[in-house]
Amino acid sequence: HWETDTRFYYARIGVDLFGEIVLDRCWGGKHSRRGGLKSTPYQKLEQAERALRRLSKLRLSHGYRQMPIQS
């Protein structure tokens, strides 16, 4: 997940109820109710992983910091 001082962005690769590989994304403001969700299906895990890497690169280029994974 990535954050700025005022925004957050989460992404994860998973499997939906139909068994498809999906890249789920959630974003919004830390101090507002504005935000959104998006789920994109992929045929292969490698495609979803490539999309997640591109997404990470984009978030970092927009000033977000990558946050450690919390268990």
Secondary structure by P-SEA (a helix, b strand, c coil): ccccccbbbbbbbbbcccccccbbbbbbbccccccbbbbbbbccaaaaaaaaaaaaaaaaaabbbbbcccc
